[in-house]
Amino acid sequence: MSRDSVVMLKEDHKEVPQTSPRHRVVVIGSGFGGLFFARAMRRTDADITLIARTSHHLFQPLLYQVATGILSQGEIAPATREILARQKNARVILGDVTGIDVGARTVTSELLGQQVVTAYDSLLVAAGAGQSYFGNAHFARHAPGMKSIDDALELRGRIFGAFEAAEIAESEAERGRLLTFVIVGAGPTGVEMAGQIAELASRTLKRDFRSIDPGAARVILLDAAPAVLTSFGEKLGDHARSRLEKMGVEVMLATMVTDLDAASVTVRDPDGGSRRIAAVTKVWAAGVAASPLAGQLAEQTGAGLDRAGRIEVQGDLTLPGHPEVFVVGDMAALKDCPGVAQVAIQGARYAADQISRRLDGQPARGPFKYSDKGSMATISRFSAVASIGRFQFGGFIAWLLWLAIHIAYIVGFKHRVTTLLHWAVSFLGRGRAERATTEQQVFARNAIDDLGEGYSPTLPR
Amino acid sequence: MSRDSVVMLKEDHKEVPQTSPRHRVVVIGSGFGGLFFARAMRRTDADITLIARTSHHLFQPLLYQVATGILSQGEIAPATREILARQKNARVILGDVTGIDVGARTVTSELLGQQVVTAYDSLLVAAGAGQSYFGNAHFARHAPGMKSIDDALELRGRIFGAFEAAEIAESEAERGRLLTFVIVGAGPTGVEMAGQIAELASRTLKRDFRSIDPGAARVILLDAAPAVLTSFGEKLGDHARSRLEKMGVEVMLATMVTDLDAASVTVRDPDGGSRRIAAVTKVWAAGVAASPLAGQLAEQTGAGLDRAGRIEVQGDLTLPGHPEVFVVGDMAALKDCPGVAQVAIQGARYAADQISRRLDGQPARGPFKYSDKGSMATISRFSAVASIGRFQFGGFIAWLLWLAIHIAYIVGFKHRVTTLLHWAVSFLGRGRAERATTEQQVFARNAIDDLGEGYSPTLPR
């Protein structure tokens, strides 16, 4: 019956153009691209159907604060459905998109074994990117990425859990392994995680333990590149690095991860030597790989894929031979466009404008141009780096700017107020309001699984 | 090596009385009993070691608000370690207590395969109770209980997920199953859940969907007893029942659950007939069973167990022949003491007082007497029932009282402020600030598991 319905819906689709004069737009993804596109289409005559795998819009730049106990998942993940509730021309469907058929102009999604086929006249694909372990899939188990609420809560359990386990550790070596945190990747996410774990250890947990000194925890930030925050330029990279080092973070550059297991990370040093770092908690903030939907679209349209699996779009963000299919955000390979929210937002608005112009019979715009509004990353409380046009600065002013911009982009008044309060708790005080972990997520249980592979915490190594 | 350490610690224990003059008190559990006991001991000369399975103190009476998207888990689950950070004579150990040896006076706990043996001079056991399915263990999979953060987040995923799945359901029957919520047990937790799901459906989600009317959801509150809130007396029970019915909740009393599967609940009606209710989402708020540690203690001391597995304590909350072992809260069988926070708190304070008196050489107090400060349950926003001494009342005043008391008992200023804000969002507005679910917890994925047993959403039944 499920198959029947697919056919039925497809037949519906064939007939709909005659019966419904409204232009049908399907959006895949509820990230910055998908959500901002849907909102930008609110005054058009089109019917928007947004299909996404999660029921929330994720404010990914603050995910590291959920992982380190500053914010709750609700604060950075408002329900997409609630955001679009009053937009009469929009509807939301929860489901994994399993297929796009650019010939038949349909999107197939699945939830709970139930397939839904949705027909479109225009399509915006903004399914984003996941973590990439560069072919080492087994790393994922030991070093969670930072892409979803699941990742952030898993890491919250592991980070706080490591201190719990260290408190009862039997040997100095065991305690050392448990109190070593390795962050792989020194881009903004890696820098922010390293800074937050360092602050957690030295400030938040300062008085919480009796057998260990949390401040003695080692926080290691690794990158194969020779600098941190390479996209910010040398000056800001150096600034961030020296701030991190002042906080006690060990920054290891030009250092490649060659292996990873439950209790350690093996790296190749700049001089070519191999070294094993004993560390139970690892965070992967290194590579991204575009959604596999990019591959599907490439096969059907002949568009190329880059090394990160992103699809090469045309100047107007559409695919060759398919002016009705737009791809924006982390899934699209575009020159001089970094994987940041602004690229997705601007691409989404450009696509909405193009579609609206077509509907209104207006001439198309010229090719998409990304206007770099600048980028920023926090290092610790009161300290950030910002690169805005020709201006590059670090320190307190950059941090205030970071604060203002992030508060402005958080969706919804209620989330702004609690976020500000939680920031006050963490930055002015020393607390973390959202430390709670589930029993499932508490380090202990994940670790038993992880450490199962021949690892015993009490074996000397 | 782990075994060695156990022995080593045991030997330590035997010698400690000579080397350390301080009285060693071990507390099992971080609920109301364990936490309030530890705090009550803060000015004594004893060393307190609190051992718990979760790293947080759970404010269980508000768990239903986490399940229905009003509060974040952090707001009702502050870190035990943080609460006790400044109490110099207290330490916290995370771990599952696997054994109590009242002869050797040791408690064995485990975390990450690592055993810790802690010796005591006095012991307070407050490990609480879990959900009981009255011998039907397979119910658990289909009808989560309401005892932990894991339960609440699981239910959050199932409740919001059911509406998502209904939005794309193919048949009226399927939509009906997905939009039917059955709450088993009409005590305070069941009443509060039923009221909240009804408000969620009729207010919060009102404008969020396009294919379904969330307000058409059926919310069914079942109990084998002939009344709701039996412990509150007939008048308040009737009041609560009529309020719930006005909100559209179907209250089915004198109705026994005889079976449960992924898609339905089978009940025996008051007239003895059997009936099957099609419902995907079930909540179990019916029975409790004391921690299995009660059984261990009973075996070693000869104390009896009641039907809920609670241990029969003596008048002073100790076990026969073991004046140094106290049991408080949901684990203890005590006449006229319901399973509420106040019983645990008062028992904890009584035990702390007894131990302090012994340490100070003062005479012991008479037997423990529970002073009933009253009980209350919310039904919906602006409506609650309260029973305080001879006064019984329902409505807005009861609700205001509920609000004030719960805010007062929430630990920590930061949690009070965000909780008040989230209540304003939900009670004055129509929103829910904490709707976010993980992908793991979203209904879809759990349901695929659950519904795996021969259930297909597209099969007519």
Interface residues (C-beta under 8 A of the other chain):
Chain A: M1 S2 S5 R53 T54 S55 H56 G69 S72 Q73 G74 E75 A77 P78 A79 R81 E82 A85 R86 R91 V92 I93 L94 G95 L111 L112 G113 Q114 V116 S148 I149 D150 L153 F160 G161 E164 A165 E167 I168 A169 E170 R207 D208 F209 R210 S211 K414 H415 V417 T418 L421 H422 V425 G429 G431 A433 E434 R435 A436 T437 T438 E439 Q440 V442 F443 A444 A447 I448 L451 S456 P457 T458 L459 P460
Chain B: M1 S2 S5 R53 T54 S55 H56 G69 S72 Q73 G74 E75 A77 P78 A79 R81 E82 A85 R86 R91 V92 I93 L94 G95 L111 L112 G113 Q114 V116 S148 I149 D150 L153 F160 G161 E164 A165 E167 I168 A169 E170 R207 D208 F209 R210 S211 K414 H415 V417 T418 L421 H422 V425 G429 G431 A433 E434 R435 A436 T437 T438 E439 Q440 V442 F443 A444 A447 I448 L451 S456 P457 T458 L459 P460
